[in-house]
Amino acid sequence: MSDTAVYLPGGTVSHRLKWNHSPNGAGSEALCGRTAWPGYWYGTGSQDEEEKAASLPLCVACAAIIRHRAGGVP
Ligand SMILES: [Zn+2]
């Protein structure tokens, strides 16, 4: 299962949601621990949002976790 790319309104980076977190939950956490509280994540509601999420640079903290995970460390 691939990670969901999401961003906050006005955000300059995209994050990756934890695999079991829904973008529609205000308390949903990205890999780096950030939440959209009290709002909601953007990035999955429409084609435009998906394209914007894909075009934003990945959050540095999320990227570090993805690299760490790719290294096979549990
Ligand atoms: Zn992040």
PDB file of the backbone (N, CA, C, O) and the ligand in Angstrom, with CONECT records:
HET     ZN  A 101       1
ATOM      1  N   MET A   1       0.862  -1.195   0.000  1.00  0.00           N
ATOM      2  CA  MET A   1       0.000   0.000   0.000  1.00  0.00           C
ATOM      3  C   MET A   1       0.888   1.231   0.000  1.00  0.00           C
ATOM      4  O   MET A   1       1.814   1.335   0.805  1.00  0.00           O
ATOM      5  N   SER A   2       0.612   2.155  -0.894  1.00  0.00           N
ATOM      6  CA  SER A   2       1.446   3.350  -0.961  1.00  0.00           C
ATOM      7  C   SER A   2       0.932   4.401   0.015  1.00  0.00           C
ATOM      8  O   SER A   2      -0.243   4.413   0.381  1.00  0.00           O
ATOM      9  N   ASP A   3       1.827   5.268   0.421  1.00  0.00           N
ATOM     10  CA  ASP A   3       1.451   6.323   1.350  1.00  0.00           C
ATOM     11  C   ASP A   3       0.648   7.392   0.624  1.00  0.00           C
ATOM     12  O   ASP A   3       0.860   7.647  -0.562  1.00  0.00           O
ATOM     13  N   THR A   4      -0.268   8.007   1.344  1.00  0.00           N
ATOM     14  CA  THR A   4      -1.103   9.052   0.766  1.00  0.00           C
ATOM     15  C   THR A   4      -0.415  10.401   0.903  1.00  0.00           C
ATOM     16  O   THR A   4      -0.037  10.803   2.004  1.00  0.00           O
ATOM     17  N   ALA A   5      -0.255  11.098  -0.216  1.00  0.00           N
ATOM     18  CA  ALA A   5       0.351  12.430  -0.200  1.00  0.00           C
ATOM     19  C   ALA A   5      -0.709  13.459   0.155  1.00  0.00           C
ATOM     20  O   ALA A   5      -1.768  13.513  -0.470  1.00  0.00           O
ATOM     21  N   VAL A   6      -0.420  14.268   1.153  1.00  0.00           N
ATOM     22  CA  VAL A   6      -1.377  15.283   1.610  1.00  0.00           C
ATOM     23  C   VAL A   6      -0.635  16.583   1.907  1.00  0.00           C
ATOM     24  O   VAL A   6       0.588  16.595   2.048  1.00  0.00           O
ATOM     25  N   TYR A   7      -1.386  17.668   1.998  1.00  0.00           N
ATOM     26  CA  TYR A   7      -0.787  18.955   2.343  1.00  0.00           C
ATOM     27  C   TYR A   7      -1.809  19.788   3.085  1.00  0.00           C
ATOM     28  O   TYR A   7      -3.005  19.495   3.070  1.00  0.00           O
ATOM     29  N   LEU A   8      -1.318  20.838   3.737  1.00  0.00           N
ATOM     30  CA  LEU A   8      -2.200  21.754   4.445  1.00  0.00           C
ATOM     31  C   LEU A   8      -2.458  22.967   3.561  1.00  0.00           C
ATOM     32  O   LEU A   8      -1.609  23.329   2.746  1.00  0.00           O
ATOM     33  N   PRO A   9      -3.620  23.600   3.712  1.00  0.00           N
ATOM     34  CA  PRO A   9      -3.912  24.808   2.931  1.00  0.00           C
ATOM     35  C   PRO A   9      -2.804  25.829   3.140  1.00  0.00           C
ATOM     36  O   PRO A   9      -2.470  26.159   4.278  1.00  0.00           O
ATOM     37  N   GLY A  10      -2.238  26.327   2.062  1.00  0.00           N
ATOM     38  CA  GLY A  10      -1.167  27.300   2.168  1.00  0.00           C
ATOM     39  C   GLY A  10       0.188  26.678   2.439  1.00  0.00           C
ATOM     40  O   GLY A  10       1.187  27.389   2.543  1.00  0.00           O
ATOM     41  N   GLY A  11       0.233  25.364   2.555  1.00  0.00           N
ATOM     42  CA  GLY A  11       1.486  24.679   2.854  1.00  0.00           C
ATOM     43  C   GLY A  11       2.429  24.679   1.672  1.00  0.00           C
ATOM     44  O   GLY A  11       2.006  24.768   0.519  1.00  0.00           O
ATOM     45  N   THR A  12       3.716  24.579   1.972  1.00  0.00           N
ATOM     46  CA  THR A  12       4.716  24.589   0.906  1.00  0.00           C
ATOM     47  C   THR A  12       5.357  23.218   0.723  1.00  0.00           C
ATOM     48  O   THR A  12       6.190  23.036  -0.165  1.00  0.00           O
ATOM     49  N   VAL A  13       4.977  22.259   1.553  1.00  0.00           N
ATOM     50  CA  VAL A  13       5.485  20.899   1.407  1.00  0.00           C
ATOM     51  C   VAL A  13       4.314  19.926   1.498  1.00  0.00           C
ATOM     52  O   VAL A  13       3.245  20.266   2.005  1.00  0.00           O
ATOM     53  N   SER A  14       4.532  18.719   1.002  1.00  0.00           N
ATOM     54  CA  SER A  14       3.531  17.666   1.172  1.00  0.00           C
ATOM     55  C   SER A  14       4.036  16.702   2.233  1.00  0.00           C
ATOM     56  O   SER A  14       5.239  16.580   2.464  1.00  0.00           O
ATOM     57  N   HIS A  15       3.106  16.029   2.866  1.00  0.00           N
ATOM     58  CA  HIS A  15       3.435  15.017   3.857  1.00  0.00           C
ATOM     59  C   HIS A  15       2.885  13.687   3.379  1.00  0.00           C
ATOM     60  O   HIS A  15       2.080  13.632   2.449  1.00  0.00           O
ATOM     61  N   ARG A  16       3.334  12.594   4.037  1.00  0.00           N
ATOM     62  CA  ARG A  16       2.757  11.288   3.746  1.00  0.00           C
ATOM     63  C   ARG A  16       2.021  10.828   4.987  1.00  0.00           C
ATOM     64  O   ARG A  16       2.581  10.788   6.082  1.00  0.00           O
ATOM     65  N   LEU A  17       0.756  10.481   4.799  1.00  0.00           N
ATOM     66  CA  LEU A  17      -0.036  10.013   5.938  1.00  0.00           C
ATOM     67  C   LEU A  17       0.410   8.636   6.366  1.00  0.00           C
ATOM     68  O   LEU A  17       0.839   7.827   5.542  1.00  0.00           O
ATOM     69  N   LYS A  18       0.307   8.366   7.664  1.00  0.00           N
ATOM     70  CA  LYS A  18       0.489   7.003   8.140  1.00  0.00           C
ATOM     71  C   LYS A  18      -0.537   6.105   7.452  1.00  0.00           C
ATOM     72  O   LYS A  18      -1.651   6.537   7.158  1.00  0.00           O
ATOM     73  N   TRP A  19      -0.163   4.883   7.205  1.00  0.00           N
ATOM     74  CA  TRP A  19      -0.967   4.015   6.347  1.00  0.00           C
ATOM     75  C   TRP A  19      -2.383   3.800   6.848  1.00  0.00           C
ATOM     76  O   TRP A  19      -3.293   3.578   6.049  1.00  0.00           O
ATOM     77  N   ASN A  20      -2.584   3.863   8.158  1.00  0.00           N
ATOM     78  CA  ASN A  20      -3.909   3.576   8.701  1.00  0.00           C
ATOM     79  C   ASN A  20      -4.660   4.849   9.086  1.00  0.00           C
ATOM     80  O   ASN A  20      -5.653   4.792   9.811  1.00  0.00           O
ATOM     81  N   HIS A  21      -4.189   5.990   8.603  1.00  0.00           N
ATOM     82  CA  HIS A  21      -4.857   7.242   8.922  1.00  0.00           C
ATOM     83  C   HIS A  21      -5.577   7.782   7.687  1.00  0.00           C
ATOM     84  O   HIS A  21      -5.030   7.766   6.584  1.00  0.00           O
ATOM     85  N   SER A  22      -6.796   8.255   7.880  1.00  0.00           N
ATOM     86  CA  SER A  22      -7.586   8.787   6.775  1.00  0.00           C
ATOM     87  C   SER A  22      -7.345  10.280   6.616  1.00  0.00           C
ATOM     88  O   SER A  22      -7.248  10.998   7.612  1.00  0.00           O
ATOM     89  N   PRO A  23      -7.245  10.764   5.370  1.00  0.00           N
ATOM     90  CA  PRO A  23      -7.089  12.206   5.160  1.00  0.00           C
ATOM     91  C   PRO A  23      -8.311  12.994   5.626  1.00  0.00           C
ATOM     92  O   PRO A  23      -8.244  14.215   5.764  1.00  0.00           O
ATOM     93  N   ASN A  24      -9.411  12.312   5.866  1.00  0.00           N
ATOM     94  CA  ASN A  24     -10.635  13.007   6.275  1.00  0.00           C
ATOM     95  C   ASN A  24     -10.779  13.120   7.783  1.00  0.00           C
ATOM     96  O   ASN A  24     -11.768  13.671   8.268  1.00  0.00           O
ATOM     97  N   GLY A  25      -9.815  12.610   8.529  1.00  0.00           N
ATOM     98  CA  GLY A  25      -9.867  12.737   9.975  1.00  0.00           C
ATOM     99  C   GLY A  25      -9.000  13.895  10.429  1.00  0.00           C
ATOM    100  O   GLY A  25      -7.827  13.978  10.065  1.00  0.00           O
ATOM    101  N   ALA A  26      -9.571  14.789  11.221  1.00  0.00           N
ATOM    102  CA  ALA A  26      -8.818  15.983  11.642  1.00  0.00           C
ATOM    103  C   ALA A  26      -7.604  15.596  12.481  1.00  0.00           C
ATOM    104  O   ALA A  26      -6.608  16.319  12.497  1.00  0.00           O
ATOM    105  N   GLY A  27      -7.678  14.462  13.176  1.00  0.00           N
ATOM    106  CA  GLY A  27      -6.561  14.056  14.019  1.00  0.00           C
ATOM    107  C   GLY A  27      -5.583  13.130  13.321  1.00  0.00           C
ATOM    108  O   GLY A  27      -4.667  12.604  13.952  1.00  0.00           O
ATOM    109  N   SER A  28      -5.768  12.926  12.026  1.00  0.00           N
ATOM    110  CA  SER A  28      -4.889  12.003  11.304  1.00  0.00           C
ATOM    111  C   SER A  28      -3.462  12.526  11.268  1.00  0.00           C
ATOM    112  O   SER A  28      -3.227  13.715  11.051  1.00  0.00           O
ATOM    113  N   GLU A  29      -2.521  11.630  11.484  1.00  0.00           N
ATOM    114  CA  GLU A  29      -1.123  12.021  11.557  1.00  0.00           C
ATOM    115  C   GLU A  29      -0.356  11.672  10.291  1.00  0.00           C
ATOM    116  O   GLU A  29      -0.543  10.617   9.685  1.00  0.00           O
ATOM    117  N   ALA A  30       0.514  12.601   9.918  1.00  0.00           N
ATOM    118  CA  ALA A  30       1.498  12.292   8.890  1.00  0.00           C
ATOM    119  C   ALA A  30       2.626  11.486   9.533  1.00  0.00           C
ATOM    120  O   ALA A  30       2.701  11.369  10.756  1.00  0.00           O
ATOM    121  N   LEU A  31       3.502  10.933   8.688  1.00  0.00           N
ATOM    122  CA  LEU A  31       4.624  10.136   9.195  1.00  0.00           C
ATOM    123  C   LEU A  31       5.461  10.945  10.189  1.00  0.00           C
ATOM    124  O   LEU A  31       5.991  10.388  11.150  1.00  0.00           O
ATOM    125  N   CYS A  32       5.579  12.249   9.962  1.00  0.00           N
ATOM    126  CA  CYS A  32       6.418  13.089  10.819  1.00  0.00           C
ATOM    127  C   CYS A  32       5.711  13.480  12.114  1.00  0.00           C
ATOM    128  O   CYS A  32       6.313  14.115  12.980  1.00  0.00           O
ATOM    129  N   GLY A  33       4.434  13.103  12.252  1.00  0.00           N
ATOM    130  CA  GLY A  33       3.723  13.386  13.482  1.00  0.00           C
ATOM    131  C   GLY A  33       2.804  14.598  13.403  1.00  0.00           C
ATOM    132  O   GLY A  33       2.034  14.855  14.329  1.00  0.00           O
ATOM    133  N   ARG A  34       2.881  15.337  12.316  1.00  0.00           N
ATOM    134  CA  ARG A  34       2.052  16.528  12.184  1.00  0.00           C
ATOM    135  C   ARG A  34       0.599  16.121  11.903  1.00  0.00           C
ATOM    136  O   ARG A  34       0.344  15.134  11.213  1.00  0.00           O
ATOM    137  N   THR A  35      -0.335  16.884  12.442  1.00  0.00           N
ATOM    138  CA  THR A  35      -1.740  16.663  12.130  1.00  0.00           C
ATOM    139  C   THR A  35      -2.307  17.922  11.489  1.00  0.00           C
ATOM    140  O   THR A  35      -1.695  18.989  11.540  1.00  0.00           O
ATOM    141  N   ALA A  36      -3.463  17.787  10.895  1.00  0.00           N
ATOM    142  CA  ALA A  36      -4.105  18.935  10.250  1.00  0.00           C
ATOM    143  C   ALA A  36      -5.018  19.666  11.227  1.00  0.00           C
ATOM    144  O   ALA A  36      -5.657  20.656  10.868  1.00  0.00           O
ATOM    145  N   TRP A  37      -5.077  19.180  12.448  1.00  0.00           N
ATOM    146  CA  TRP A  37      -5.943  19.765  13.459  1.00  0.00           C
ATOM    147  C   TRP A  37      -5.777  21.276  13.551  1.00  0.00           C
ATOM    148  O   TRP A  37      -4.639  21.745  13.574  1.00  0.00           O
ATOM    149  N   PRO A  38      -6.858  22.071  13.604  1.00  0.00           N
ATOM    150  CA  PRO A  38      -8.263  21.649  13.649  1.00  0.00           C
ATOM    151  C   PRO A  38      -8.903  21.536  12.273  1.00  0.00           C
ATOM    152  O   PRO A  38     -10.122  21.408  12.163  1.00  0.00           O
ATOM    153  N   GLY A  39      -8.099  21.583  11.237  1.00  0.00           N
ATOM    154  CA  GLY A  39      -8.655  21.478   9.883  1.00  0.00           C
ATOM    155  C   GLY A  39      -8.536  20.071   9.350  1.00  0.00           C
ATOM    156  O   GLY A  39      -8.565  19.096  10.101  1.00  0.00           O
ATOM    157  N   TYR A  40      -8.402  19.985   8.055  1.00  0.00           N
ATOM    158  CA  TYR A  40      -8.301  18.670   7.403  1.00  0.00           C
ATOM    159  C   TYR A  40      -7.180  18.700   6.388  1.00  0.00           C
ATOM    160  O   TYR A  40      -6.822  19.754   5.862  1.00  0.00           O
ATOM    161  N   TRP A  41      -6.638  17.543   6.124  1.00  0.00           N
ATOM    162  CA  TRP A  41      -5.630  17.424   5.079  1.00  0.00           C
ATOM    163  C   TRP A  41      -6.253  17.632   3.700  1.00  0.00           C
ATOM    164  O   TRP A  41      -7.396  17.243   3.456  1.00  0.00           O
ATOM    165  N   TYR A  42      -5.506  18.232   2.831  1.00  0.00           N
ATOM    166  CA  TYR A  42      -5.889  18.321   1.425  1.00  0.00           C
ATOM    167  C   TYR A  42      -5.010  17.348   0.647  1.00  0.00           C
ATOM    168  O   TYR A  42      -3.958  16.916   1.120  1.00  0.00           O
ATOM    169  N   GLY A  43      -5.466  17.017  -0.548  1.00  0.00           N
ATOM    170  CA  GLY A  43      -4.617  16.173  -1.392  1.00  0.00           C
ATOM    171  C   GLY A  43      -5.330  14.972  -1.981  1.00  0.00           C
ATOM    172  O   GLY A  43      -4.812  14.321  -2.887  1.00  0.00           O
ATOM    173  N   THR A  44      -6.514  14.677  -1.472  1.00  0.00           N
ATOM    174  CA  THR A  44      -7.211  13.502  -1.987  1.00  0.00           C
ATOM    175  C   THR A  44      -8.630  13.825  -2.454  1.00  0.00           C
ATOM    176  O   THR A  44      -9.325  12.952  -2.973  1.00  0.00           O
ATOM    177  N   GLY A  45      -9.066  15.085  -2.272  1.00  0.00           N
ATOM    178  CA  GLY A  45     -10.462  15.421  -2.547  1.00  0.00           C
ATOM    179  C   GLY A  45     -10.791  15.577  -4.020  1.00  0.00           C
ATOM    180  O   GLY A  45     -11.944  15.415  -4.421  1.00  0.00           O
ATOM    181  N   SER A  46      -9.788  15.889  -4.829  1.00  0.00           N
ATOM    182  CA  SER A  46     -10.052  16.120  -6.249  1.00  0.00           C
ATOM    183  C   SER A  46      -8.761  15.900  -7.027  1.00  0.00           C
ATOM    184  O   SER A  46      -7.679  15.784  -6.452  1.00  0.00           O
ATOM    185  N   GLN A  47      -8.900  15.846  -8.337  1.00  0.00           N
ATOM    186  CA  GLN A  47      -7.724  15.700  -9.201  1.00  0.00           C
ATOM    187  C   GLN A  47      -6.746  16.857  -8.983  1.00  0.00           C
ATOM    188  O   GLN A  47      -5.533  16.654  -8.936  1.00  0.00           O
ATOM    189  N   ASP A  48      -7.287  18.070  -8.852  1.00  0.00           N
ATOM    190  CA  ASP A  48      -6.427  19.232  -8.627  1.00  0.00           C
ATOM    191  C   ASP A  48      -5.617  19.085  -7.341  1.00  0.00           C
ATOM    192  O   ASP A  48      -4.425  19.388  -7.308  1.00  0.00           O
ATOM    193  N   GLU A  49      -6.276  18.617  -6.292  1.00  0.00           N
ATOM    194  CA  GLU A  49      -5.575  18.438  -5.016  1.00  0.00           C
ATOM    195  C   GLU A  49      -4.502  17.358  -5.134  1.00  0.00           C
ATOM    196  O   GLU A  49      -3.399  17.504  -4.606  1.00  0.00           O
ATOM    197  N   GLU A  50      -4.838  16.279  -5.828  1.00  0.00           N
ATOM    198  CA  GLU A  50      -3.843  15.207  -5.990  1.00  0.00           C
ATOM    199  C   GLU A  50      -2.625  15.718  -6.739  1.00  0.00           C
ATOM    200  O   GLU A  50      -1.489  15.396  -6.390  1.00  0.00           O
ATOM    201  N   GLU A  51      -2.871  16.523  -7.778  1.00  0.00           N
ATOM    202  CA  GLU A  51      -1.752  17.036  -8.569  1.00  0.00           C
ATOM    203  C   GLU A  51      -0.924  18.024  -7.763  1.00  0.00           C
ATOM    204  O   GLU A  51       0.302  18.044  -7.870  1.00  0.00           O
ATOM    205  N   LYS A  52      -1.587  18.841  -6.960  1.00  0.00           N
ATOM    206  CA  LYS A  52      -0.833  19.788  -6.123  1.00  0.00           C
ATOM    207  C   LYS A  52       0.008  19.031  -5.095  1.00  0.00           C
ATOM    208  O   LYS A  52       1.175  19.357  -4.878  1.00  0.00           O
ATOM    209  N   ALA A  53      -0.592  18.018  -4.463  1.00  0.00           N
ATOM    210  CA  ALA A  53       0.155  17.230  -3.474  1.00  0.00           C
ATOM    211  C   ALA A  53       1.378  16.596  -4.116  1.00  0.00           C
ATOM    212  O   ALA A  53       2.446  16.528  -3.508  1.00  0.00           O
ATOM    213  N   ALA A  54       1.213  16.132  -5.352  1.00  0.00           N
ATOM    214  CA  ALA A  54       2.320  15.468  -6.038  1.00  0.00           C
ATOM    215  C   ALA A  54       3.400  16.465  -6.448  1.00  0.00           C
ATOM    216  O   ALA A  54       4.565  16.095  -6.596  1.00  0.00           O
ATOM    217  N   SER A  55       3.015  17.733  -6.633  1.00  0.00           N
ATOM    218  CA  SER A  55       3.962  18.725  -7.129  1.00  0.00           C
ATOM    219  C   SER A  55       4.757  19.388  -6.006  1.00  0.00           C
ATOM    220  O   SER A  55       5.817  19.963  -6.252  1.00  0.00           O
ATOM    221  N   LEU A  56       4.254  19.312  -4.781  1.00  0.00           N
ATOM    222  CA  LEU A  56       4.959  19.946  -3.662  1.00  0.00           C
ATOM    223  C   LEU A  56       6.142  19.084  -3.222  1.00  0.00           C
ATOM    224  O   LEU A  56       6.074  17.857  -3.290  1.00  0.00           O
ATOM    225  N   PRO A  57       7.224  19.722  -2.772  1.00  0.00           N
ATOM    226  CA  PRO A  57       8.347  18.956  -2.236  1.00  0.00           C
ATOM    227  C   PRO A  57       7.926  18.222  -0.962  1.00  0.00           C
ATOM    228  O   PRO A  57       7.104  18.709  -0.186  1.00  0.00           O
ATOM    229  N   LEU A  58       8.501  17.057  -0.771  1.00  0.00           N
ATOM    230  CA  LEU A  58       8.153  16.251   0.399  1.00  0.00           C
ATOM    231  C   LEU A  58       8.761  16.845   1.674  1.00  0.00           C
ATOM    232  O   LEU A  58       9.913  17.279   1.688  1.00  0.00           O
ATOM    233  N   CYS A  59       7.965  16.853   2.733  1.00  0.00           N
ATOM    234  CA  CYS A  59       8.409  17.285   4.060  1.00  0.00           C
ATOM    235  C   CYS A  59       9.714  16.559   4.430  1.00  0.00           C
ATOM    236  O   CYS A  59       9.827  15.348   4.240  1.00  0.00           O
ATOM    237  N   VAL A  60      10.667  17.284   4.943  1.00  0.00           N
ATOM    238  CA  VAL A  60      11.979  16.703   5.253  1.00  0.00           C
ATOM    239  C   VAL A  60      11.863  15.586   6.293  1.00  0.00           C
ATOM    240  O   VAL A  60      12.526  14.554   6.185  1.00  0.00           O
ATOM    241  N   ALA A  61      11.018  15.804   7.296  1.00  0.00           N
ATOM    242  CA  ALA A  61      10.872  14.797   8.355  1.00  0.00           C
ATOM    243  C   ALA A  61      10.187  13.543   7.820  1.00  0.00           C
ATOM    244  O   ALA A  61      10.584  12.429   8.161  1.00  0.00           O
ATOM    245  N   CYS A  62       9.166  13.712   6.989  1.00  0.00           N
ATOM    246  CA  CYS A  62       8.517  12.542   6.377  1.00  0.00           C
ATOM    247  C   CYS A  62       9.513  11.798   5.494  1.00  0.00           C
ATOM    248  O   CYS A  62       9.560  10.568   5.512  1.00  0.00           O
ATOM    249  N   ALA A  63      10.305  12.532   4.727  1.00  0.00           N
ATOM    250  CA  ALA A  63      11.272  11.902   3.827  1.00  0.00           C
ATOM    251  C   ALA A  63      12.287  11.077   4.610  1.00  0.00           C
ATOM    252  O   ALA A  63      12.677   9.991   4.182  1.00  0.00           O
ATOM    253  N   ALA A  64      12.712  11.601   5.763  1.00  0.00           N
ATOM    254  CA  ALA A  64      13.693  10.880   6.581  1.00  0.00           C
ATOM    255  C   ALA A  64      13.106   9.565   7.075  1.00  0.00           C
ATOM    256  O   ALA A  64      13.797   8.547   7.117  1.00  0.00           O
ATOM    257  N   ILE A  65      11.833   9.588   7.448  1.00  0.00           N
ATOM    258  CA  ILE A  65      11.195   8.373   7.952  1.00  0.00           C
ATOM    259  C   ILE A  65      11.022   7.353   6.824  1.00  0.00           C
ATOM    260  O   ILE A  65      11.210   6.153   7.023  1.00  0.00           O
ATOM    261  N   ILE A  66      10.659   7.851   5.634  1.00  0.00           N
ATOM    262  CA  ILE A  66      10.511   6.940   4.499  1.00  0.00           C
ATOM    263  C   ILE A  66      11.852   6.286   4.167  1.00  0.00           C
ATOM    264  O   ILE A  66      11.915   5.091   3.880  1.00  0.00           O
ATOM    265  N   ARG A  67      12.932   7.089   4.210  1.00  0.00           N
ATOM    266  CA  ARG A  67      14.263   6.520   3.951  1.00  0.00           C
ATOM    267  C   ARG A  67      14.627   5.495   5.006  1.00  0.00           C
ATOM    268  O   ARG A  67      15.149   4.424   4.694  1.00  0.00           O
ATOM    269  N   HIS A  68      14.353   5.826   6.242  1.00  0.00           N
ATOM    270  CA  HIS A  68      14.651   4.922   7.362  1.00  0.00           C
ATOM    271  C   HIS A  68      13.905   3.606   7.175  1.00  0.00           C
ATOM    272  O   HIS A  68      14.472   2.525   7.336  1.00  0.00           O
ATOM    273  N   ARG A  69      12.628   3.717   6.834  1.00  0.00           N
ATOM    274  CA  ARG A  69      11.783   2.545   6.667  1.00  0.00           C
ATOM    275  C   ARG A  69      12.271   1.698   5.497  1.00  0.00           C
ATOM    276  O   ARG A  69      12.248   0.469   5.555  1.00  0.00           O
ATOM    277  N   ALA A  70      12.710   2.365   4.439  1.00  0.00           N
ATOM    278  CA  ALA A  70      13.184   1.653   3.249  1.00  0.00           C
ATOM    279  C   ALA A  70      14.440   0.856   3.576  1.00  0.00           C
ATOM    280  O   ALA A  70      14.783  -0.096   2.875  1.00  0.00           O
ATOM    281  N   GLY A  71      15.123   1.253   4.649  1.00  0.00           N
ATOM    282  CA  GLY A  71      16.320   0.542   5.054  1.00  0.00           C
ATOM    283  C   GLY A  71      16.007  -0.772   5.758  1.00  0.00           C
ATOM    284  O   GLY A  71      16.916  -1.543   6.067  1.00  0.00           O
ATOM    285  N   GLY A  72      14.737  -1.028   6.011  1.00  0.00           N
ATOM    286  CA  GLY A  72      14.336  -2.309   6.566  1.00  0.00           C
ATOM    287  C   GLY A  72      14.342  -2.355   8.075  1.00  0.00           C
ATOM    288  O   GLY A  72      14.163  -3.422   8.663  1.00  0.00           O
ATOM    289  N   VAL A  73      14.546  -1.214   8.714  1.00  0.00           N
ATOM    290  CA  VAL A  73      14.519  -1.200  10.175  1.00  0.00           C
ATOM    291  C   VAL A  73      13.059  -1.191  10.647  1.00  0.00           C
ATOM    292  O   VAL A  73      12.279  -0.360  10.181  1.00  0.00           O
ATOM    293  N   PRO A  74      12.675  -2.081  11.544  1.00  0.00           N
ATOM    294  CA  PRO A  74      11.280  -2.155  11.955  1.00  0.00           C
ATOM    295  C   PRO A  74      10.817  -0.887  12.680  1.00  0.00           C
ATOM    296  O   PRO A  74       9.660  -0.798  13.090  1.00  0.00           O
TER     297      PRO A  74
HETATM  298 ZN    ZN A 101       5.769  15.530   7.252  1.00  0.00          ZN2+
END
